[in-house]
Amino acid sequence: MNLSEIFKKYRRLIRLGMPLIIPLFIYLFIYYPLHKKITRLAKEHKKYINSMQDLGIFTLSPKSTTDFVRKNLQMETGFFASDSESINSISRLCYRLGLDLISITPVKEEKVTDKDKKNITLEGKNLSRIVFKISLRSNFLNLMRFLREIDKGEKFLILNNLVIYKQTPLDPASDSLKIDLELEAFVLG
């Protein structure tokens, strides 16, 4: 019996089963592996957040910043006077803690608005949000000190993104890290 005879004999069965085979294939080989990976990544993210909270390095989430911004507007503290002041402050912090600052670049600046889309002002000064991309070189201990200083500092900074690379991946004894992070600073001016 050759292949064409088998196909002719079971043609009707193949036609009826084909609409069931394709969704089964999609489920088994596409949906299920992606679902497992997404679930694993979500669990890893929760572990990461919990470990950061245990270390005392937990910054305010962007959703909870509104109340903090309003309180600081009343006290006129926690905000930088200009974007150059925020850059100087971050670079001084890096120098003081022994981090090698590779680059700091402002990426985006926008006015902070309330829920009615009105600009938030204090005595005629607009409040702006500036996002900085920062590249650093350091060890893990100094990085943790840097993140703690950002979180506990008197000026309001939000850590949006943090990526850590091992500087020399083939050398297990090296503790040198390359760090790319995104910080959000608030400027009143």
C-alpha positions as CSV (number, residue, x, y, z in Angstrom):
1,M,0.0,0.0,0.0
2,N,1.6,3.3,-1.0
3,L,0.9,6.8,0.3
4,S,-1.7,7.8,-2.3
5,E,-3.8,4.7,-1.6
6,I,-3.6,5.4,2.2
7,F,-4.7,9.0,1.6
8,K,-7.6,7.9,-0.7
9,K,-8.7,5.4,1.9
10,Y,-8.6,7.8,4.9
11,R,-9.4,11.0,3.0
12,R,-12.7,11.6,4.8
13,L,-11.1,11.0,8.2
14,I,-8.3,13.4,7.4
15,R,-10.7,16.1,6.3
16,L,-12.8,15.8,9.4
17,G,-9.7,15.7,11.7
18,M,-7.8,18.6,10.2
19,P,-9.8,21.4,11.9
20,L,-9.1,19.7,15.2
21,I,-5.4,19.1,14.6
22,I,-4.4,22.7,13.8
23,P,-5.8,24.2,17.1
24,L,-4.3,21.3,19.0
25,F,-0.9,22.0,17.4
26,I,-1.2,25.8,18.2
27,Y,-2.1,25.0,21.8
28,L,0.6,22.4,22.4
29,F,3.5,24.1,20.6
30,I,2.8,27.8,20.8
31,Y,0.4,28.8,23.5
32,Y,1.4,26.4,26.3
33,P,5.2,27.0,26.2
34,L,4.6,30.8,26.0
35,H,2.1,30.7,28.9
36,K,4.6,28.7,31.0
37,K,7.4,31.2,30.3
38,I,5.2,34.2,31.1
39,T,4.1,32.6,34.4
40,R,7.7,31.9,35.3
41,L,8.8,35.5,34.5
42,A,5.9,36.8,36.6
43,K,7.1,34.7,39.6
44,E,10.7,35.9,39.1
45,H,9.5,39.5,39.0
46,K,7.6,39.1,42.3
47,K,10.7,37.5,43.9
48,Y,12.8,40.4,42.6
49,I,10.4,43.0,44.1
50,N,10.3,41.2,47.4
51,S,14.0,40.9,47.6
52,M,14.4,44.7,46.8
53,Q,11.9,45.4,49.6
54,D,13.8,43.2,52.0
55,L,17.0,45.1,51.2
56,G,15.2,48.4,51.9
57,I,15.6,49.5,48.2
58,F,12.0,50.0,47.3
59,T,11.0,53.2,45.5
60,L,7.6,54.6,45.0
61,S,5.7,53.3,42.0
62,P,4.5,55.9,39.5
63,K,0.9,55.3,40.5
64,S,1.5,56.4,44.1
65,T,3.6,59.5,43.2
66,T,0.6,61.8,42.9
67,D,0.0,62.1,46.7
68,F,3.8,62.4,47.3
69,V,4.1,65.2,44.7
70,R,1.2,67.1,46.2
71,K,2.7,66.9,49.7
72,N,6.1,68.1,48.5
73,L,4.5,70.9,46.5
74,Q,3.1,72.3,49.7
75,M,6.4,72.1,51.4
76,E,8.4,73.0,48.3
77,T,11.0,70.3,49.0
78,G,12.1,67.2,47.1
79,F,12.4,69.0,43.7
80,F,15.4,70.1,41.8
81,A,15.6,73.7,40.6
82,S,16.9,72.8,37.1
83,D,17.8,69.8,35.1
84,S,21.5,70.7,35.4
85,E,21.1,70.6,39.2
86,S,19.7,67.1,39.0
87,I,22.5,65.9,36.8
88,N,25.1,67.4,39.2
89,S,23.4,65.9,42.2
90,I,23.4,62.4,40.6
91,S,27.0,62.7,39.5
92,R,28.1,63.9,43.0
93,L,26.2,60.9,44.5
94,C,28.0,58.5,42.1
95,Y,31.4,60.1,42.9
96,R,30.8,60.0,46.7
97,L,29.8,56.3,46.6
98,G,32.6,55.2,44.3
99,L,30.6,54.5,41.2
100,D,32.2,55.1,37.8
101,L,29.7,57.3,35.9
102,I,30.0,56.5,32.2
103,S,27.1,58.7,30.9
104,I,24.0,60.5,32.0
105,T,21.6,61.8,29.3
106,P,18.2,63.4,29.7
107,V,15.9,61.4,27.4
108,K,12.5,63.0,27.9
109,E,11.0,66.0,29.7
110,E,7.3,66.6,30.2
111,K,5.1,68.8,32.4
112,V,3.4,67.1,35.3
113,T,-0.4,67.3,35.1
114,D,-3.2,66.5,37.5
115,K,-6.1,64.2,36.7
116,D,-7.8,67.1,34.8
117,K,-4.8,67.5,32.6
118,K,-3.9,70.9,34.1
119,N,-0.2,71.7,34.7
120,I,0.8,71.5,38.4
121,T,2.3,74.8,39.4
122,L,3.6,76.4,42.7
123,E,4.0,80.2,42.8
124,G,4.1,80.4,39.0
125,K,6.7,77.6,38.6
126,N,5.7,74.5,36.6
127,L,6.6,71.1,37.8
128,S,8.4,69.0,35.1
129,R,9.3,65.3,35.0
130,I,12.7,64.5,33.4
131,V,13.8,61.0,32.5
132,F,17.5,60.3,32.6
133,K,19.4,57.3,31.1
134,I,22.4,56.6,33.2
135,S,25.3,54.1,32.6
136,L,27.5,53.2,35.5
137,R,30.4,50.8,36.3
138,S,30.6,49.5,39.9
139,N,30.4,46.5,42.1
140,F,27.2,45.1,43.6
141,L,27.7,46.6,47.1
142,N,28.2,50.1,45.8
143,L,25.2,49.7,43.5
144,M,23.0,48.8,46.5
145,R,24.3,51.8,48.4
146,F,23.5,54.0,45.4
147,L,20.0,52.7,45.1
148,R,19.4,53.1,48.8
149,E,20.6,56.8,48.6
150,I,18.2,57.4,45.7
151,D,15.4,55.9,47.7
152,K,16.2,57.7,51.0
153,G,17.5,60.9,49.5
154,E,15.9,64.3,50.1
155,K,15.3,64.9,46.4
156,F,12.5,63.0,44.7
157,L,13.9,60.4,42.3
158,I,12.1,57.4,40.8
159,L,13.9,54.3,39.5
160,N,12.1,53.2,36.4
161,N,14.4,50.6,34.9
162,L,17.6,48.8,36.0
163,V,19.7,46.4,33.9
164,I,22.9,44.8,35.3
165,Y,25.5,43.2,33.2
166,K,28.6,41.4,34.4
167,Q,31.6,43.4,33.0
168,T,33.7,40.3,32.4
169,P,31.3,37.3,32.1
170,L,34.1,34.7,31.7
171,D,35.9,35.8,34.9
172,P,34.0,34.4,37.9
173,A,36.2,36.2,40.4
174,S,35.5,39.6,39.0
175,D,32.7,41.7,40.7
176,S,32.8,44.5,38.2
177,L,29.3,45.3,36.8
178,K,28.0,47.5,34.1
179,I,24.7,49.1,35.1
180,D,22.2,50.8,32.8
181,L,19.3,52.5,34.7
182,E,16.6,55.0,34.0
183,L,15.8,57.6,36.7
184,E,13.0,60.1,36.8
185,A,13.6,63.5,38.5
186,F,11.2,66.3,39.2
187,V,12.2,69.9,38.5
188,L,10.3,72.9,39.8
189,G,11.1,75.9,37.7
